[in-house]
Amino acid sequence: MNTRVAEATRQRVIKAAREMGYSPNPYARALRTNRSYTLALLSDEIATTPYAGRLILGAQEAASQLGYVLLIMTTGGDVRAEEREIDTVWRYQVDGVLYAGTSHRILTVPPSLSGKPVFVVNSESTDEQHASIYPDEHQGGLLATRELTDAGHRLIGLVNTAERIPARRGRFAGYRAALSEAEIAYDPRLVVQGRKSFARDGYEAALKVLGQANRPTALFCFNDRMAMGGYRAAHEMGLNIPRDLSIVGFDNQEIVADALSPPLTTVALPYYEMGAIAVQRLVTALDSNDSGLQGTHTAFPNSLVSRESVRRV
């Protein structure tokens, strides 16, 4: 017997159900498909990081569109708390997990998640068994520096961090690529590293690079907090931004970038896109029974947010 329903009949049933206010029962669907239609976003501190809220928003909206519920779990970096949350993943029969880092770094997925489809978000996985999506740091550094070369600057300093993280290496490589593209010789004297990536580190590094005899007319700062330190250093030296010094940051932390005077031109990390894409690929893997997601590692491009801290020379 042919059990397929004609499309016209299916549409009439859907129309009638909508008119009657009927909505599908998720519990019945779960019993029919042997799925919970629940995903978990498990992270150390990303749920409490203001500028990463867009990652959660992207994941939530994509999950909702695909008929899934997203659980947000934050561990605060505590290993025991993480294991408790992973136990919850198993008890609630969560279908798949987004394992997210607060910042772009190399992550190892806990062995206790073995057997669940896992997608690493905003970081890179050490295990080829798990897919990952993370910002394209090289492209971001290229984008930021190109904004300055396109404005006519030839002496461009880099205020970087000394932390051993992928962003430091990638953004530095992008900086050098943009200089080469503009036929500007690389000058190591114009690159200064702060110990970490906070405003004070940016301030101290900016003082060093701006204190040189042939000081740069522009700075690319590793992130917006270091750019804030660069603003302080410039003001203390009597330099006007952007008349005497142009500055580009990274991260688009709006609470920082919009509050600076003048507002900071910066590179926006693709948090929303990474969250949404990770959910979409995770659900695709679930639909195809591909729990491994091997080999799908994506460096996702960033975007430039132009404000008022860059002047054409």
N, C-alpha and C positions, 0 to 999 in steps of 0.2 A: 504494500500500500504506500502511496506517495504521501509523506507527512509534511512536505514543504508547504508553507503558506504563501499564497500569491502576494506579490508586493502591494497591489491595490488593497487587498484585504488587510494586510499588515498596517498600512497607513491609516485605514479607517478605524482600526482598533486603537492605534496610538492617538488619533484625533479624539476619539470618544473618551479614552482614558484621561487625556488632558482636560477635557471639558468637565469630567466628573471629579477632577482633582486627585486622580490616582497617581501615586509614584511607586516605582519598583521597591520591593522589600529587599534590603541588602542582605538580611540574614538568609532569606530563601536563595538568593543568588550565590551566597557563600557556600551553602549546602550543596547546590547544584554543581558548582565549579571546584569545590574543595579548596577555595581560597578565602582569606579573611578580607581582602580588598583594603588592607591597611599597610602603609609604608611607615618606616621610622627614619627620622633624621637624627643621627647620633653624633654629638660633637663634644669637644672639650669646653669651649666657652662661646661658641659662635652665636648662640641664642641671646647672649647678654652683650654682644658687641654691636653698638648702634649702627655703624655703617655697613654691617653684614646682614642687616634685617632684610635687605632685598633678596638675598639668597633664599631665606625662608619663604618670603612672599612668592618668589618664582616657583619654588618647589610646591607650595601649598596650592597655588592657582593651577599648575599643571596637574597635580594629583586630583583636584576637584573636577577638572574638565574630563579626566579619564575615569572618574567614578571611584576614586580612592580617598581614604582618610589618611592624613599625615600626622604622626605622633612626633613631637619635638622632645628630645632627651638631651640634657646637658649634664656633663659629668664634673666640670670644674677642674679637669686634669687629674682627678683622683682615680687611680686604677681600680680600687674596690668599688667605687661608685659606678665606674664603667661596667664592671662585671655584673652589678645589680641591674643596670639598665639592659644589658644584653640578656640577662635572665628574663626580663620583662618581654623582650623581643620574642623569645621562644614561648613564654607562657601565653602571650596574646596571639601567637601564630602569625606574626607579621610576615607578609609575603616577601619584602625586600628592604634593604637598608641603604640609606645614604650616609656614608661615614665622612664627616666633614671636619676640616681643620680650620682653626681660627684664622690662620694665615697660610700662604703657600709654602709648604714644606714637604719633606719626604715622610710618608706615614706607612706604618705596618698595621695591617688589619688584624685585630685580635683573633687567635685560633678558635676562640669560642663562637665566632660567627661562621665558622666553616659549615657549609651546607646551606647557607642562605645566599641569595644573590646580593652582592654588595657593590655599590658604586662609590668610589672615593671622589669627594667634591672639594674644590679649592686647594687641593694638594695632590701629590703624586704617590702612587702606590709602589711599594718596593716589590710587590708580587705581581707577576704577569697574569695571575689568575683573576685579578680584580681590575675592572676598568676604572679610569680616572679622568677628570676634567679639571683644568686649572688655568689661571691667566697666562697669556703669552707674554712673558716678561720682556723678551727680546723685542717683540713688536711694540710693547708699551714704551720701552726706552727709546726706540727709534722714533715713535710718534711724538714723544715729549721733546726730544732734541731737535727733530725736524721742524717743530713749531718755532724754535729759536733760529735755526739756520734760514728758514723761509722768511723770517723777519729781518734778515740781513746781519745777524750777529756772527762774528768770526772767532771771538774769544769767549768760549763757553765752558764754565766750570761745572764739575759734577760733585755734589755733596752726597756721598754714598754712606752706607753702613758697613761696619766690619763684620757683622753677623754672618755666619756661614749658612746662608739660606739661598734657595734658587733665585729669589728676586734680586739679590745683590748681583749675582753673576749675570743674569739675563738682562737686567736694566743697564748694566755697564756695557755689555756687548751691543745692545741697541744704541747706546750713546756713541760708541765708536763707529758703528755702522753708519749712523747719520752724519758724523763728521766726514767719513770717507766719501759718502754719497755727495756731500757738498764740497768735496776737494779741500777739506780743512785738515791740516796735519795734526795728528794726536800729540798732545803735550801732557805728559804725566804730572807736571807741576800743577795742573788745573784740576786734578782729581784728589779730593781729600775725603778720608773716611772718618765718620764719627764712631765711637765705640759701639753704640747701639743706634736706634732709630727714633729717639725722642727729640723733643724741641731743643733741649739743652745740647744734645749731641750735634744737632744741626747748627745751632748757634756757634759752638766752638769750632766746628769744621768750616763754617762760612767765614768766620774771622780770619782763619788761616789763609784761605784761598783769596779772600778779598784784600788781605794785607800785603799781597805781593806787589812789586813795583809795576808790573804790567798786568794790572788786575782785569779779570773778565768783565764783560758788559752784560753777561747773562749767566744764570745758574739753573741747572736742572737738579732738583733735590729728590732724594730717594723716596720720600713720602711727604704728605702735607704737614705732618708734625715737624719734620726737619726743615721744611720750607718756612714754617712759622719761626723757627730759630734763625733762619736766614734773614727774615724780615727784621728781627730784632738786631742782628749784627749790622745790617745795612743802615738802619736808623741811627745806631750808635756811631757809625762812621760818617754820618751826615749825607748818606746816599738816598736819593729819592727813588721810589719804585713807582712807575717803571722808567722815569726819565733817565736816571743814571744806571739803573740795574733792572733787568727783566728776570723774572723768576717763574719757573714751571714746577709744579709739584706732582704727586702721584697718589692715588687712592680715591680722590674726590670725597673726602670726609667733609660733608657740607657744613657741619658745625664749626669746622676750622676754615675751610676755603671761602665760604661766604662771609665769615666774620672778619677776615683780614682786610686791612685797608692799604691798597686797593684789593678787591676780591681776587682770589688766586686762580690763575689758569692751571688746570691739572688734568691728569689722566684718570678716567673712571674705570674701575675694575668691573668686569661683567658678572656681578653677583647674581642678578635676576636671571640672566640667560643660563648661567651654570646650573642654578637650582632647577630651572624648568627642563633643561636638556637632560640632566641626570635622571629626573623622574620619567621623562618620556622614554629614554633608553632602557631604564630599569623595567618599565612596564612592557616594552617591546620584548625584552629578554624573557619576562615571565610568560608572555603570550606564546613565545616560541620554545618554551621549556629550556632555554639556554641559561643555566644558572651560573656559568663561569664568566661570561662577558669578556673573554680573553681578547687581548690585543686592541681594545678600543681606548686609546689614550689620546686626549684632545687638548691641545693648547689653544684656548679661545681668545680671540682678539679683544683689545680694549678700545675705548673711545676717548677722544679729547673733549674736554669741557673748557671752552674759551671764556675767560672773564677779562680782567683789566690789568693783569700784572706783566704783560708783554708789550713792548713798544717796538715798532719798526724803526730801524736805523738806516 
